[in-house]
């Protein structure tokens, strides 16, 4: 029986001369894999609808292992993502992360919405690094490793200056900071943004413009946390780190003049 679903293509691998096995993240059933017969041939009606990042409606016959894709209809081809190498790099990380932390056929409409909205924002050209940070922070509760970001992880105070402790899995207020000599110091802006990223409904994300320096703080906290707790090592993430290094080298000469443009305003908090 073929059933209709709404899905994003998160991975494809070639199978034989002409076929592809396509992994979808669906709103209805979570992650499912399906054989797309003939999809490697450009003339196939399944070729366009099985491109990575494509969002559409699909008719799939599910089975325990790999199901069968019957047909698809594109809602959004996510063209910018597929045509711009930087956007594609960030989007590839988002989908690989999703793929790695989800099991087959485990329904999660929240995660579907988050993935779709993040890819759509990337496709619209919004800040790739910030979108990636938000996605990573939100994935922590999906993975079952939520950090404490609404109060001090030790004394539960909500007021004060905070740093981040990987060991204590959350913020430390200035009174408790001696509990972790390896705590990561944070600016007030970074504290506010980490909290915002964790709690915000992504569909309500306003314009966020964040200084390069604050982005580095966010990246440091998030990567250290992932290294310690996620157990993941993703190819696409390593590629992103290389891009970051390149950017730092190429922008270090220009930063001086740009200071005023990069004012911080997180408009939605
Ligand atoms: Zn405290």
Boltz pocket constraint, residues with backbone or C-beta under 6 A from the ligand:
constraints:
  - pocket:
      binder: B
      contacts: [[A, 152], [A, 153], [A, 154], [A, 155], [A, 156], [A, 157], [A, 172], [A, 173], [A, 174], [A, 175], [A, 176]]
      max_distance: 6.0
